[in-house]
Structures are given as structure tokens and as C-alpha cells.
Amino acid sequence: MNARESIFVDVVAVETLTPLIKRFTLALPDGAPLPPFSGGAHVLVSMQNGEQWHHNAYSLLSSPHDTRQYQIAVRREEASRGGSAFMHEHVAAGTRLAIGSPANLFELARNARRHVFIAGGIGITPFLAQLAEHAPGGDVEFELHYAYRSPEHGAFVDELKAGPHAANVHTYVDSLGERLDLMRLFKTLPADAHVYVCGPQGLNDAVYANAALLGWPKSQLHSEQFAATDTAGRAFTVVLARSGIELEVPEDTTILQAIERAGVKIDSLCREGVCGTCEVAILEGEADHRDQYLDDDEKAAQKTILLCVSRARTPRLVIDL
């Protein structure tokens, strides 16, 4: 996150929604409105734990029509790199955090008249703001399919079933034997519908696989995933060719983190390998690609690398920075 984009906010409320999910309400210290955003947007939250910084992207789930406060939900991940654990253990009402300006990589398709949301677990969050942004009725239709592990893990279910879009909210509870039949769902959709999925990688893959079997156009499929990516691996050296800086990247540190700790400014956004903001050219060496942004051909070409999640296969990696 660039310094020019930093917004300092106070945590004004923390709610435990499920055994693993907490909701955090954020506001400016002076109570002024926060920057506007649209449904599907996220913010990058920066947390300082001693000398260590954590940067995590979280979807905004509150209504875009009211920017006096932002709300985010954080699921404590078993394989947390520190961010979600820090939010759960150390952030309380009164804590001050630095966030970035809202960015939207998951906007609704313009001119589409039917939007179908498929959510798994914490993947429900971007859809909450999208539903809040649009009142039911009119020429645009919405429906939500929300799958989660068990009743106690169904965050926001009561709010959704009491909300204005309740008639078009469908839930599937795994522990009760309820399953979302994706093939059946796709067969019932009109040909011009746009489908959006957010959740575990397995759900994303299943949506795309079922759509492909029916010849569904990829242009009508949209996905977002901020799940933790495994970024650990063998230590290596990264050389910033234009800056003349050589850095060691430890086993548990990303290239982006190493560069930032050296005081070098670089644009970044999602920090999960999905947006492409931190993509740079490879001048020497070979990348171990772990992102969801480059396609298979681009990864095989070894021309660029996303610094937030990918590593080096070679002991030395020279990049155009």
C-alpha cells in the first residue's frame, strides 16, 4: 500500500459472528465520511505487530450508500501468515489501523440484467455490499446461493433472510447434507446471466468446470478469491536491476515484503496474486509462479512475476525494478 493511499481509521466495534469469523466496524477518528466505494470492493488493511507488518485484503461488506463506517469480516485461517490471527487476537474497539483506498476487482458486469452470486464460507462478504447497493425490483435481477459448513458457521444468514433480497437467497448447509447442484443451477439460468463466485478454490474450480461443460462463455463468469496462498519456500536472492539493490528473500518472506522492508516503494493492491498490480518483468532467473493472475502460457513464458506471492526457482532472480 502506498503512503499516499493510507487512511487511518479507528475500530469502533468488533462482533463475533461464528467460531471463526469476526466483524470489524471502522470509522475515521473525526467521524467524517470515508471514501465512496461500490459493491465488491475491498480495502488493504495494514497491521503492525512489533517490528512486523501484516497486509491483508478484506472485502467491504457494509452498504455503499452509507460511508460513515466501513465493515469487514475476518475469518481466522488455520494457515494464517499472521494477519487474520492478529485481527482476532489483538484488534479491539479503539485500535487504530491503516487501510488503503477502496479498490474493486469484482464489479458487476455492466448492462447485465441477471446476476447470480455463488458464495462459499467467508466468500459471502463481497456479495453483501453488492446486494445492499441494489434494491430488489426493477430491470436487474439478483440471486444468491450461499454454501457453508454447518449452522454455527453460517455468518450473515439471519441478516440475509431478513433483508430485502430474502426471496432470492438460497442456503446450503453441508452438515445437514444440503448440496449446491451447480450443473442443475447453470441449466436453469438464462443465457445472458452473469455468474459470480467467491469462496474456496475448490468451489471456484467447480463453478468454472460445470460452466465449461455447458459451453458457458467465460466472459459471463467472474471470480474472486482472497484465500491464503502458500508463499513459503527456499530462500533466494532477488536483484532489483534499475535500483542496484540485492536482497535476500528468506523462506517465510515474499519478494514484495523483502522489497518493502528495504524501503523501496512499489505499487501493490490485493497481495494475494489476483490483481496483477505488482507484476514486474523478469530479466534473469526463473519464477515459481503461485498467482491466479497469469495464465498457463504466461507462466511458462517466464517473462513476468507477481511479487506478492510467487518465488524463485533459481538461486538468483533479477527483476526490472
FENJOTA-V870627 format. One record per pair of residues at least 6 apart in sequence whose ideal C-beta (glycine too) atoms are under 6 Angstrom apart, sorted by the first residue. I is the first residue (numbers start at 1). J is the second residue. Records with the same first field share a line. If there is no record, write none. Layout:
# FENJOTA-V870627
I: J, J
This chain:
# FENJOTA-V870627
1: 44, 46, 100
5: 100, 101
6: 98
7: 99
8: 96, 98
9: 26, 28, 97, 99
10: 27, 29, 96
11: 24, 91, 93, 95
12: 25, 27
13: 25, 93
14: 22, 24, 92, 93
15: 23
16: 22
17: 23, 155
18: 153, 155
20: 75, 76
21: 73, 75, 155
22: 74
23: 71, 73
24: 72
25: 69, 71
26: 70
27: 69
33: 67, 68
34: 67, 70
35: 101, 102
36: 67
37: 60, 64, 102
38: 64, 104
39: 64, 129, 130, 133
40: 104, 106, 107, 126, 130
41: 60, 102, 104
42: 57, 58, 59
43: 99, 100, 102
44: 55, 57, 100
45: 56, 58, 97, 99
46: 55, 98
47: 54, 86
49: 86
54: 82, 83, 86
55: 271
56: 83
57: 226, 270
58: 72
59: 125, 126
60: 70, 129
61: 71, 73, 125, 128, 129
62: 70, 71
63: 132
64: 129, 133
73: 125
74: 84, 87
75: 122
76: 84, 88
77: 84, 228
79: 228
103: 269
105: 275
106: 126, 224
108: 115
109: 194
112: 194
113: 140
114: 141, 190, 193
115: 142, 194
116: 143, 193, 195
117: 127, 144, 196
118: 145, 197, 207
119: 127, 146, 198, 199
120: 147, 199, 200, 203
121: 148, 199
123: 198, 199
124: 146, 156
126: 198
127: 144
131: 165
136: 164, 165
142: 165, 168
143: 168
144: 169
145: 170, 180
146: 171
147: 172, 180
148: 154
149: 174
150: 175
160: 169
172: 178, 180
182: 206, 210
183: 210
186: 210, 214
194: 220
195: 221
196: 222
197: 204, 207, 223
198: 224
204: 223, 225
211: 221
226: 272
229: 272, 273, 290, 309
231: 254, 309
232: 251, 252
233: 311
235: 250, 251
236: 249, 312, 315
237: 248, 316
238: 247, 249, 255, 317
239: 246, 318
240: 321
241: 283, 318, 320
242: 321
247: 258, 262
249: 255, 258
254: 308
255: 307
256: 268, 278, 307, 308
259: 266
267: 277
268: 277, 278, 308
269: 275, 277
271: 308
273: 291, 292, 306, 308, 309
274: 292, 293
276: 293
278: 306, 307, 308
279: 304, 306
280: 319, 320, 321
281: 304, 320
282: 302, 305, 319
283: 318, 320
284: 318
285: 312, 314, 316, 317, 318
286: 302, 313, 314
287: 305, 310
288: 311, 313
289: 299, 310
290: 309, 310
291: 306, 309, 310
293: 306
